[in-house]
Amino acid sequence: MSLVVQKFGGTSVADCEKILAAARKAIRAQQDGHRVVMVVSAMGKNTDMLVDLAGQITETPPAREMDMLLSTGEQVSVALMAMAIHSLGYKAISLTGGQIGIRTDSSHTKARIRSISTQRVLNLLDQGYIVIAAGFQGIDEDFNITTLGRGGSDTTAVALAAVLQADQCEIYTDVDGVYTTDPRVLPEARLCAQVSYEEMLELASLGAGVMHSRSIEFGKKFGVPIRVRSSFSDYPGSLIAANSEAPNLPVSGCAMTKDEARITVIGVPDVPGVSRRLFQPLAERKITIDMVVQNVGMDGRANVSFTVPRKELKAALKSVHESIADLAQDTHPPIEVHSDDQVSKVSAVGLGMATQVGVANRMFQALADAEINLQMITTSEIKISVLVSREQALPAVRVVHQAFELAQVPPGAVTEAQIPVAQKPVDAVDVVARLQSVGMEDLMIHEVTLDDSQAAIALTGVPNSPGVAAAIFQQLARADVFVDMIVQSYFTDENANLTWTVPRSQWEKAFAVAQQVVDLGLANHVQPYPTIAKLCVSGIGLRSHTLVGSLLFEALAEANINIRMMNTSEMRFNVVVDGRDGERGLRCLREAFGHYVR
């Protein structure tokens, strides 16, 4: 008999009428022949009310007691849900996270799942019960109640689906599924029939709002098909699985992160270890780093730009100034630190862009036509992100959505009728067994690789004005040059530095285009780097485990290897080093991350 996990969020159980409606969905699934596990969040704004109560008692409540308090919200919901199912004539039982057997670490208010016992749940399912699990919570090794932090109920649901080998995890929410962008921002946003794990991870990290990144990480790690659908209709919603609805489509969605802040450190010594000295203290302070770009250095100096949540700017600036204090003593001209808290990030995401020429140019041209200036650019294999002024963020999302015709169903797209109920990989049981023994939410590195087949082109003195990036990459697209990494960082109010990598076989063609760009007055100087090495750490949990950057920077610094460029995404951390250091860099990174390779 198939098994389905159904998760109902706070808006889906906000009152007794909605609880009864959710109960009917679970009963209907059981009548259709499924064994059913429900995961339920706290009712409506119940968690906010509990946080407010704690705040009325003390400004600094102990984390352990906050977990004890907040866990009661889900316990109310599961008890009422069990009562609702009983009232409709069916068998149900409610269980807390501890009663299920969800074991976590002891990081109160943001615990990570270590393991989940399945025997009790399976026994109850065999007896015909609908099992109702409290989301968001577990217990540590000392039986203290812990909570999982933001998106915790989604994480609980997908984790349970993984260990129970569920055929599908259904996430019921107040939207119909996953859209090409936020439909509250753009009414023309289209509902997607299917989204890949990789695309959804990027969109979730951009604040798409449908699901939290941690739950998608679980889905990809354990091969759990996740269906996002509305609690208030029977529409089939969107499936999150291994493949996209149209794998050859260059862009499948776009999103914005509105409240960003940018920090740029200008003129740091271009020597090994500087990145570690900048970013390790930020990781130790648990400051979230988003866009990270570093252009190749010029004259022994480099510029590093990155973004942080706007609310964390003050703490981040304090950390940066402390980090560069000793560097600045012997540096002339002095290192400068610039910041701006009036910026937003706009990104386009799609599996197809990894193999297609001209995708970046298409996005940059659309933004240029709308006279939207790009303050930073960074790309990964399936994402292009740009930083714009906050007032231009909404227009930027609109023009990107229009440029890639995301409101239209793409030719050859998978339809709902073509999507099977379950798409679990054949080795899912083995994956679960292996990761139960080390920690289900541990960092999972797939591989550490070296690509020594690329070259880099760097431009300095690029005018900081709308349309320049579009003009440059239009020339490259016309020359049929395939561009991989792109980073643009702020330099002054008037100028930026722009670097990109290309296949080494095309570097002379790319250099010729760059020379033309200088001749047209779109840059002051061009510098080719015909022999570079790109080192990539890929895996699941790179963004949610702050140790990744620290390990990478430390390993390269100890090996005296200088980082020329870098960028990050949800599943990859890329750095470019001198071509002569490639093999040595690969060895030291494999040693540094060997413990996490699964």
C-alpha positions as CSV (number, residue, x, y, z in Angstrom):
1,M,0.0,0.0,0.0
2,S,1.4,3.4,-0.9
3,L,2.2,6.0,1.7
4,V,1.6,9.8,1.5
5,V,2.8,12.5,3.9
6,Q,0.6,15.5,4.0
7,K,1.7,18.8,5.6
8,F,-0.7,21.6,6.5
9,G,0.7,25.0,7.3
10,G,-0.6,27.5,9.8
11,T,-3.0,29.2,7.3
12,S,-4.4,25.8,6.5
13,V,-5.4,25.0,10.1
14,A,-6.1,28.6,11.2
15,D,-9.5,27.8,12.6
16,C,-11.8,24.8,13.3
17,E,-13.5,24.9,10.0
18,K,-10.1,24.7,8.2
19,I,-9.0,21.9,10.5
20,L,-12.0,19.9,9.5
21,A,-11.4,20.6,5.8
22,A,-7.8,19.3,6.2
23,A,-9.1,16.3,8.0
24,R,-11.4,15.4,5.1
25,K,-8.4,15.6,2.7
26,A,-6.5,13.1,4.8
27,I,-9.5,10.8,5.0
28,R,-10.0,11.0,1.3
29,A,-6.4,10.0,0.7
30,Q,-6.8,7.0,3.0
31,Q,-10.0,6.0,1.2
32,D,-8.1,6.1,-2.0
33,G,-5.8,3.4,-0.7
34,H,-2.9,5.4,0.8
35,R,-1.5,5.1,4.3
36,V,-1.5,8.7,5.5
37,V,0.9,10.7,7.8
38,M,-0.1,14.3,8.5
39,V,2.3,17.0,9.6
40,V,0.6,20.0,11.1
41,S,1.9,23.5,12.0
42,A,0.6,25.8,14.7
43,M,-2.7,27.5,14.1
44,G,-2.6,30.8,12.2
45,K,-0.7,33.4,14.2
46,N,-0.4,31.1,17.3
47,T,3.4,31.1,17.2
48,D,3.6,34.9,16.9
49,M,1.3,35.1,19.9
50,L,3.6,32.8,22.0
51,V,6.7,34.8,21.0
52,D,4.8,38.0,22.1
53,L,4.0,36.4,25.4
54,A,7.6,35.6,26.0
55,G,8.6,39.1,25.1
56,Q,6.2,40.5,27.7
57,I,8.0,38.4,30.4
58,T,11.6,39.1,29.3
59,E,13.6,40.6,26.5
60,T,16.1,37.6,26.6
61,P,14.2,34.4,27.1
62,P,16.4,31.3,27.4
63,A,16.5,29.4,24.1
64,R,15.6,26.1,25.8
65,E,12.4,27.6,27.3
66,M,11.5,29.2,24.0
67,D,11.5,25.8,22.5
68,M,9.4,24.4,25.3
69,L,6.9,27.3,24.7
70,L,6.8,27.3,20.9
71,S,6.4,23.5,20.7
72,T,3.0,23.8,22.3
73,G,1.5,25.5,19.2
74,E,1.9,22.4,17.1
75,Q,0.7,20.2,20.0
76,V,-2.6,22.1,20.1
77,S,-3.0,21.7,16.3
78,V,-2.3,17.9,16.2
79,A,-4.7,17.2,19.1
80,L,-7.5,19.1,17.4
81,M,-6.8,17.4,14.1
82,A,-7.0,14.0,15.7
83,M,-10.3,15.0,17.3
84,A,-11.6,16.2,13.9
85,I,-10.8,12.9,12.2
86,H,-12.4,11.0,15.1
87,S,-15.5,13.1,14.7
88,L,-15.8,12.1,11.1
89,G,-15.7,8.4,12.0
90,Y,-12.0,7.5,11.3
91,K,-9.0,6.5,13.4
92,A,-6.3,9.0,14.1
93,I,-3.6,9.6,16.7
94,S,-1.5,12.7,17.4
95,L,2.2,12.5,18.3
96,T,4.7,15.1,19.3
97,G,8.1,15.1,17.6
98,G,9.6,13.3,20.6
99,Q,6.9,10.6,20.5
100,I,7.6,10.0,16.9
101,G,11.3,9.7,17.5
102,I,12.7,12.8,15.8
103,R,16.2,13.2,17.3
104,T,18.0,16.5,16.8
105,D,21.2,18.2,17.9
106,S,20.9,20.6,20.9
107,S,20.9,23.9,18.9
108,H,17.8,25.3,20.5
109,T,15.4,27.3,18.2
110,K,17.4,26.2,15.2
111,A,18.0,22.5,15.7
112,R,19.0,20.1,13.0
113,I,17.6,16.6,12.6
114,R,20.0,13.8,13.4
115,S,17.8,10.8,13.0
116,I,14.1,9.6,12.9
117,S,12.8,6.3,14.3
118,T,10.1,4.8,12.1
119,Q,8.8,1.8,14.0
120,R,6.1,3.4,16.0
121,V,4.6,5.3,13.1
122,L,4.7,2.2,10.8
123,N,3.0,0.1,13.5
124,L,0.2,2.7,13.8
125,L,-0.2,2.9,10.1
126,D,-0.5,-0.9,9.9
127,Q,-3.4,-0.6,12.4
128,G,-5.3,1.7,10.2
129,Y,-4.6,5.0,11.9
130,I,-4.0,8.3,10.3
131,V,-0.9,9.5,12.1
132,I,-0.7,13.2,12.9
133,A,2.8,14.5,13.6
134,A,3.6,17.8,15.3
135,G,5.8,19.7,12.9
136,F,8.8,22.0,13.7
137,Q,10.0,20.0,16.7
138,G,12.0,17.1,18.1
139,I,14.1,16.1,21.1
140,D,17.9,16.1,21.7
141,E,19.9,13.3,23.3
142,D,18.9,14.6,26.8
143,F,15.2,14.5,25.9
144,N,15.0,18.3,25.8
145,I,12.3,19.6,23.4
146,T,14.0,21.4,20.4
147,T,12.5,23.3,17.5
148,L,13.8,23.4,14.0
149,G,13.6,27.1,13.2
150,R,12.2,28.8,10.1
151,G,10.4,26.4,7.8
152,G,10.5,23.6,10.4
153,S,7.2,22.0,9.6
154,D,8.2,21.6,5.9
155,T,11.5,20.1,7.1
156,T,9.6,17.7,9.4
157,A,7.3,16.6,6.6
158,V,10.0,15.9,4.0
159,A,12.2,14.2,6.5
160,L,9.4,11.9,7.6
161,A,8.6,11.2,3.9
162,A,12.3,10.3,3.4
163,V,12.6,7.8,6.3
164,L,9.2,6.3,5.8
165,Q,9.9,5.9,2.0
166,A,6.7,7.7,1.2
167,D,5.6,7.8,-2.4
168,Q,5.0,11.5,-2.2
169,C,5.1,14.4,0.3
170,E,2.2,16.9,-0.2
171,I,2.7,20.4,1.1
172,Y,-0.7,22.1,1.5
173,T,-0.5,25.8,1.7
174,D,-2.4,29.0,0.8
175,V,-1.2,29.1,-2.8
176,D,-1.9,26.7,-5.7
177,G,1.7,25.7,-6.2
178,V,5.1,27.0,-7.5
179,Y,4.8,30.0,-9.8
180,T,7.3,31.5,-12.3
181,T,7.5,34.4,-9.9
182,D,5.6,35.7,-6.9
183,P,2.0,36.2,-8.2
184,R,1.4,38.9,-5.6
185,V,4.0,40.9,-7.5
186,L,3.2,39.9,-11.0
187,P,-0.4,38.8,-11.7
188,E,0.7,37.2,-15.0
189,A,2.9,34.7,-13.1
190,R,2.3,31.2,-14.4
191,L,1.8,28.1,-12.3
192,C,4.5,25.5,-13.1
193,A,3.5,21.8,-13.4
194,Q,7.0,20.6,-12.4
195,V,10.1,22.2,-10.9
196,S,13.5,20.6,-10.4
197,Y,15.1,20.4,-6.9
198,E,18.0,22.6,-8.0
199,E,15.7,25.3,-9.4
200,M,13.5,25.2,-6.3
201,L,16.5,25.5,-4.0
202,E,17.6,28.6,-5.8
203,L,14.1,30.1,-5.8
204,A,13.5,29.2,-2.1
205,S,16.8,31.0,-1.2
206,L,15.6,34.0,-3.1
207,G,12.6,34.3,-0.9
208,A,10.0,32.7,-3.2
209,G,8.0,32.0,-0.1
210,V,6.5,28.6,-1.1
211,M,9.0,26.4,0.9
212,H,12.1,26.7,2.9
213,S,15.5,25.7,1.5
214,R,16.1,23.0,4.2
215,S,13.1,21.0,3.2
216,I,14.1,21.1,-0.5
217,E,17.6,19.9,0.6
218,F,16.0,16.9,2.2
219,G,13.9,16.3,-0.9
220,K,16.9,16.2,-3.2
221,K,19.1,14.3,-0.7
222,F,16.6,11.5,-0.2
223,G,14.8,11.6,-3.6
224,V,11.4,12.6,-2.1
225,P,8.8,13.9,-4.7
226,I,7.2,17.0,-3.2
227,R,3.9,18.3,-4.4
228,V,2.9,21.8,-3.4
229,R,-0.8,22.4,-3.6
230,S,-3.6,24.6,-2.2
231,S,-5.5,23.6,1.0
232,F,-8.6,25.3,-0.3
233,S,-9.0,23.5,-3.7
234,D,-8.4,20.2,-5.4
235,Y,-6.0,21.6,-8.0
236,P,-3.1,19.2,-8.4
237,G,-0.5,22.0,-7.9
238,S,3.2,21.7,-8.7
239,L,5.6,18.7,-8.4
240,I,9.2,19.3,-7.1
241,A,11.3,16.4,-8.4
242,A,14.5,15.6,-10.2
243,N,13.6,17.3,-13.5
244,S,12.1,20.6,-14.7
245,E,8.9,20.8,-16.7
246,A,11.0,21.9,-19.7
247,P,14.7,21.1,-19.1
248,N,15.8,22.9,-22.3
249,L,14.1,26.2,-21.3
250,P,16.9,28.6,-20.4
251,V,14.9,30.2,-17.5
252,S,12.0,28.7,-15.6
253,G,11.5,31.3,-12.9
254,C,12.7,34.6,-11.4
255,A,12.5,36.1,-8.0
256,M,13.8,39.0,-5.9
257,T,15.3,39.4,-2.5
258,K,14.1,42.9,-1.5
259,D,15.9,43.8,1.7
260,E,19.5,43.3,0.9
261,A,22.6,45.4,1.8
262,R,25.9,45.5,-0.1
263,I,29.4,45.7,1.3
264,T,32.4,46.3,-0.9
265,V,36.0,46.1,0.3
266,I,38.2,48.0,-2.2
267,G,41.9,47.4,-2.5
268,V,42.6,44.4,-0.3
269,P,46.0,42.7,-0.9
270,D,45.6,40.1,-3.7
271,V,47.4,37.4,-1.7
272,P,46.4,34.0,-0.2
273,G,44.4,34.1,3.0
274,V,42.6,37.4,2.6
275,S,39.2,35.8,1.9
276,R,39.5,33.7,5.0
277,R,40.3,36.8,7.1
278,L,37.2,38.6,5.7
279,F,34.6,35.8,5.8
280,Q,35.5,33.5,8.6
281,P,34.6,36.1,11.3
282,L,31.3,36.7,9.6
283,A,30.5,33.0,9.7
284,E,31.4,32.8,13.3
285,R,28.9,35.6,14.0
286,K,26.3,33.6,12.0
287,I,25.8,36.5,9.6
288,T,24.2,35.3,6.4
289,I,26.3,36.0,3.3
290,D,24.5,35.9,-0.1
291,M,26.0,37.2,-3.3
292,V,29.8,37.0,-3.1
293,V,31.9,38.3,-6.0
294,Q,35.6,38.8,-6.3
295,N,37.2,40.0,-9.5
296,V,40.7,39.1,-10.5
297,G,43.2,41.4,-8.9
298,M,45.1,44.3,-10.6
299,D,48.4,45.6,-9.5
300,G,48.4,43.4,-6.4
301,R,45.1,44.6,-5.1
302,A,41.6,43.1,-5.4
303,N,38.0,44.1,-4.7
304,V,35.5,41.9,-2.9
305,S,31.8,42.6,-2.8
306,F,29.0,40.6,-1.0
307,T,25.5,41.1,0.2
308,V,23.9,40.5,3.6
309,P,20.4,40.8,4.9
310,R,19.7,44.5,5.5
311,K,19.0,43.9,9.2
312,E,22.5,42.4,9.6
313,L,24.4,45.2,7.9
314,K,25.6,46.9,11.0
315,A,27.0,43.7,12.5
316,A,28.6,42.8,9.2
317,L,30.3,46.1,8.8
318,K,31.7,45.9,12.4
319,S,33.2,42.5,11.5
320,V,34.7,43.7,8.2
321,H,36.4,46.7,9.8
322,E,37.8,44.5,12.5
323,S,39.1,42.0,9.9
324,I,40.9,44.6,7.8
325,A,42.3,46.6,10.7
326,D,45.7,44.8,10.6
327,L,45.8,44.6,6.8
328,A,45.2,48.3,6.5
329,Q,48.3,49.3,8.5
330,D,50.7,48.6,5.6
331,T,48.4,49.1,2.6
332,H,48.7,52.2,0.5
333,P,46.4,53.6,-0.8
334,P,44.3,52.5,2.2
335,I,41.6,49.8,2.0
336,E,38.2,51.3,1.6
337,V,34.9,49.8,2.8
338,H,31.6,51.0,1.1
339,S,28.1,49.9,1.9
340,D,24.6,50.5,0.6
341,D,21.4,49.3,2.3
342,Q,19.0,50.4,-0.5
343,V,19.6,47.5,-2.8
344,S,17.7,44.3,-3.9
345,K,18.7,41.2,-5.7
346,V,16.9,40.0,-8.8
347,S,17.6,36.5,-10.2
348,A,16.7,34.3,-13.1
349,V,16.9,30.5,-12.5
350,G,16.8,27.7,-15.0
351,L,18.5,24.3,-15.8
352,G,18.7,25.2,-19.5
353,M,21.1,28.1,-19.1
354,A,24.0,25.8,-18.3
355,T,24.2,24.8,-22.0
356,Q,22.9,27.8,-23.9
357,V,24.7,30.8,-25.3
358,G,23.4,34.3,-24.8
359,V,21.1,33.8,-21.8
360,A,22.9,36.5,-19.7
361,N,22.9,38.9,-22.6
362,R,19.1,38.4,-23.0
363,M,18.6,39.3,-19.3
364,F,21.0,42.2,-19.3
365,Q,19.5,43.7,-22.5
366,A,16.0,43.6,-21.0
367,L,17.2,45.4,-18.0
368,A,19.1,47.9,-20.1
369,D,16.1,48.6,-22.2
370,A,14.3,49.5,-18.9
371,E,17.2,51.7,-17.9
372,I,17.9,49.6,-14.8
373,N,21.5,49.8,-13.6
374,L,23.3,46.7,-12.5
375,Q,25.5,47.2,-9.4
376,M,26.7,43.6,-9.1
377,I,26.5,40.5,-11.2
378,T,27.1,36.9,-10.3
379,T,26.3,33.7,-12.1
380,S,26.2,30.0,-11.3
381,E,25.4,27.1,-13.6
382,I,21.7,27.7,-13.3
383,K,21.3,31.2,-11.9
384,I,22.0,34.8,-12.9
385,S,21.7,37.3,-10.1
386,V,22.0,41.1,-10.3
387,L,22.0,43.7,-7.7
388,V,19.8,46.8,-8.4
389,S,18.5,49.7,-6.4
390,R,15.6,48.8,-4.2
391,E,13.3,51.2,-6.1
392,Q,14.0,49.4,-9.3
393,A,13.6,45.8,-8.0
394,L,9.9,45.4,-9.0
395,P,10.4,46.8,-12.5
396,A,13.4,44.5,-12.9
397,V,11.5,41.4,-12.0
398,R,8.8,42.4,-14.4
399,V,11.1,42.9,-17.4
400,V,13.0,39.6,-16.7
401,H,9.8,37.7,-16.5
402,Q,8.7,39.3,-19.8
403,A,12.1,38.8,-21.5
404,F,12.0,35.0,-21.0
405,E,8.3,34.8,-21.8
406,L,7.6,33.0,-18.5
407,A,3.9,33.8,-18.6
408,Q,3.6,31.4,-21.5
409,V,3.6,27.6,-21.3
410,P,6.9,26.6,-23.0
411,P,6.8,24.3,-26.0
412,G,7.2,20.7,-25.1
413,A,6.6,21.3,-21.4
414,V,5.6,18.4,-19.1
415,T,1.9,18.6,-18.4
416,E,0.1,17.4,-15.2
417,A,-1.2,14.3,-16.9
418,Q,2.4,13.2,-17.8
419,I,3.7,13.5,-14.2
420,P,3.8,10.2,-12.3
421,V,2.8,10.0,-8.7
422,A,6.2,8.9,-7.5
423,Q,9.7,9.4,-8.8
424,K,11.9,8.1,-6.0
425,P,15.3,7.0,-7.1
426,V,16.0,3.3,-6.8
427,D,18.8,3.8,-4.2
428,A,16.6,6.0,-1.9
429,V,16.5,3.2,0.8
430,D,20.3,3.0,0.8
431,V,20.7,6.8,1.0
432,V,18.4,7.0,4.0
433,A,20.2,4.2,5.8
434,R,23.6,5.7,5.3
435,L,22.6,9.2,6.3
436,Q,20.6,8.1,9.4
437,S,24.0,6.9,10.8
438,V,25.7,10.2,10.4
439,G,23.0,12.8,10.7
440,M,20.2,13.5,8.3
441,E,20.9,17.2,8.0
442,D,24.6,17.0,7.9
443,L,26.4,18.7,5.0
444,M,26.5,16.4,2.0
445,I,29.3,17.0,-0.5
446,H,28.8,15.2,-3.8
447,E,32.2,16.0,-5.3
448,V,35.1,18.4,-5.4
449,T,36.2,19.0,-9.0
450,L,38.8,20.8,-11.0
451,D,38.0,22.4,-14.4
452,D,41.3,23.5,-16.0
453,S,39.8,24.0,-19.5
454,Q,38.9,27.7,-19.0
455,A,40.4,31.1,-19.4
456,A,39.3,34.5,-17.9
457,I,39.0,38.0,-19.3
458,A,39.0,41.0,-16.9
459,L,37.8,44.5,-17.7
460,T,38.5,47.5,-15.4
461,G,36.9,50.9,-15.6
462,V,33.5,49.7,-16.9
463,P,31.0,52.6,-16.6
464,N,28.6,52.1,-13.8
465,S,25.5,52.9,-15.9
466,P,22.5,51.1,-17.5
467,G,23.1,49.1,-20.7
468,V,26.9,48.6,-20.5
469,A,26.8,44.9,-19.4
470,A,24.2,44.3,-22.1
471,A,26.4,45.8,-24.8
472,I,29.4,43.8,-23.7
473,F,27.6,40.4,-23.6
474,Q,25.7,41.1,-26.8
475,Q,29.1,41.3,-28.5
476,L,30.2,38.0,-26.9
477,A,26.9,36.3,-27.9
478,R,27.3,37.5,-31.5
479,A,30.8,36.0,-31.5
480,D,29.2,32.7,-30.3
481,V,31.4,32.7,-27.2
482,F,30.1,30.5,-24.4
483,V,30.4,32.4,-21.1
484,D,30.5,30.5,-17.8
485,M,31.2,32.5,-14.6
486,I,30.4,36.2,-14.7
487,V,31.2,38.6,-11.8
488,Q,30.8,42.3,-11.7
489,S,31.7,44.2,-8.6
490,Y,31.3,47.8,-7.6
491,F,34.5,49.9,-7.7
492,T,33.5,53.6,-7.5
493,D,30.3,55.5,-8.1
494,E,31.4,55.8,-11.8
495,N,33.2,52.5,-12.5
496,A,33.0,48.8,-12.0
497,N,35.2,45.8,-12.7
498,L,33.8,42.9,-14.8
499,T,35.3,39.5,-15.3
500,W,34.1,36.4,-17.1
501,T,35.4,33.0,-17.9
502,V,35.2,31.2,-21.2
503,P,36.4,27.8,-22.7
504,R,40.2,28.1,-23.2
505,S,39.6,27.3,-26.9
506,Q,37.7,30.5,-27.2
507,W,39.8,32.9,-25.1
508,E,41.5,34.6,-28.1
509,K,38.0,35.3,-29.6
510,A,36.8,36.6,-26.2
511,F,39.9,38.7,-25.8
512,A,39.3,40.3,-29.2
513,V,35.7,41.1,-28.2
514,A,37.1,42.7,-25.0
515,Q,39.5,44.8,-27.0
516,Q,36.6,46.1,-29.1
517,V,34.8,46.9,-25.9
518,V,37.7,49.1,-24.8
519,D,37.9,50.7,-28.2
520,L,34.2,51.6,-27.9
521,G,34.9,53.3,-24.5
522,L,33.0,50.7,-22.5
523,A,36.1,49.9,-20.4
524,N,39.5,51.4,-19.6
525,H,41.6,48.2,-19.7
526,V,41.4,44.6,-20.6
527,Q,43.6,41.8,-19.1
528,P,43.5,38.2,-20.3
529,Y,44.2,35.2,-18.1
530,P,44.6,32.3,-20.5
531,T,45.4,29.7,-17.9
532,I,43.1,29.5,-14.9
533,A,41.7,26.7,-12.8
534,K,38.2,26.6,-11.5
535,L,37.7,24.6,-8.3
536,C,34.1,23.6,-7.4
537,V,32.7,22.2,-4.2
538,S,29.2,20.9,-4.9
539,G,26.7,19.3,-2.6
540,I,23.6,19.9,-0.5
541,G,23.5,22.2,2.5
542,L,26.3,24.6,1.3
543,R,24.3,27.7,2.1
544,S,22.8,26.5,5.3
545,H,26.1,25.2,6.7
546,T,28.3,28.3,7.2
547,L,31.4,26.1,7.7
548,V,31.7,25.5,3.9
549,G,33.3,28.9,3.1
550,S,35.5,28.7,6.2
551,L,36.8,25.3,5.3
552,L,37.5,26.3,1.7
553,F,39.2,29.5,2.5
554,E,41.3,27.9,5.2
555,A,42.4,25.0,3.1
556,L,43.5,27.3,0.2
557,A,45.2,29.8,2.5
558,E,47.2,27.1,4.2
559,A,48.3,25.8,0.8
560,N,49.3,29.4,-0.1
561,I,46.9,29.4,-3.0
562,N,45.4,32.8,-4.0
563,I,41.8,33.1,-5.0
564,R,41.3,35.1,-8.2
565,M,37.5,35.0,-8.5
566,M,34.7,33.4,-6.6
567,N,30.9,33.0,-6.7
568,T,28.4,30.9,-4.9
569,S,25.0,29.3,-5.3
570,E,22.8,26.9,-3.3
571,M,24.6,23.8,-4.5
572,R,28.1,25.0,-5.6
573,F,30.9,27.1,-4.3
574,N,33.2,28.1,-7.2
575,V,36.7,29.7,-6.9
576,V,39.2,30.5,-9.7
577,V,42.9,30.2,-9.0
578,D,46.0,30.4,-11.1
579,G,46.2,27.5,-13.5
580,R,49.4,26.3,-12.0
581,D,47.7,25.8,-8.6
582,G,44.8,23.8,-9.9
583,E,45.9,20.2,-9.1
584,R,47.3,21.3,-5.7
585,G,44.1,23.1,-4.9
586,L,42.0,20.1,-5.8
587,R,44.0,17.9,-3.5
588,C,43.8,20.2,-0.5
589,L,40.0,20.8,-1.0
590,R,39.4,17.1,-1.3
591,E,41.2,16.6,1.9
592,A,39.4,19.4,3.7
593,F,35.9,18.1,2.6
594,G,36.6,14.4,2.6
595,H,34.7,13.9,5.9
596,Y,31.5,15.3,4.3
597,V,31.6,13.4,1.0
598,R,28.6,11.0,0.8
